[in-house]
Amino acid sequence: MDLDFYKYQGTGNDFIIVDNRTKTFPKSNTDVIAKLCDRHFGVGADGLILLENDANTDFKMVYYNADGNESTMCGNGGRCIVSFAHQLGLFEDNTTFMAIDGLHHASIKDNIVSLQMIDVDHVKIFEDYIFTNTGSPHHVQLVNNINSYDVFSNGKKIRNEVYGTEGSNVNFVEQINNNTFKVRTYERGVEDETLACGTGVTAVAIAMHATKKTNHSTIKLPVEGGELEVSFEEKNGYYTKVFLKGPATFVFKGKIKI
């Protein structure tokens, strides 16, 4: 069959997005999804997202990692599908949609998407790192000289040796100033460093606040593909009204035989 698809990117985190409201996409075929995401033999992307109908919201988001497996929440993917739904005319300025981790609210203006993430009520602080779940599991670790840090080797080791088969995304962080932290992320499922990770920078912002590296509630997070912003409200270690904000850009539309 011929597949119409759309390519989007959010700070370099790139996605194949398919309008699957007709339910024709072979979503159980992991080989097809993995081949589409392959950068040598397919379209190439960090993940694939299906937009589907939902009875109670504007749409439903179904997210697959580049290895073809359905995964947990993807923040930049969420922002990109909001931009896609806006392009389809499913909403004007504000929207609600369902994802694997529940209901999300979002808004768009001038290609900048602000996406509400899940509340975070548990941040585990260890001697050398922090762990939390922002829709996906995230390991957060401060390092020096992040620009020259070996993210791939160290991220792969932590992802497999610390977290086993299920794995975790691994974020390396360097503090720039009181409210700015540079982030580089090794993503499970992609099994490589990506140019950005939305749930990852969200985890970093919360982790840096929880460990008192910052007292700001709006935090700037430069990543390899640009800059993201995370804001939140916190009370007694409970983080609510968590928003991930940044650009979500349409790249091109295409057709491919699958």
Secondary structure, DSSP 8 states (H G I E B T S, - for coil): -EEEEEEEEETTEEEEEEE-TT--S-TT-HHHHHHHH-TTTSS--SEEEEEE--SSSSEEEEEEETTS-B-S--HHHHHHHHHHHHHTTS-SSEEEEEETTEEEEEEEETTEEEEE---B--EEE-SS-EEEESSSEEEEEE-SSGGG--HHHHHHHHHHHTTTTT--EEEEEEEEETTEEEEEEEETTTTEEES--HHHHHHHHHHHHHTTS---SEEEEEETTEEEEEEEEEETTEEEEEEEEEE-EEEEEEEEE-
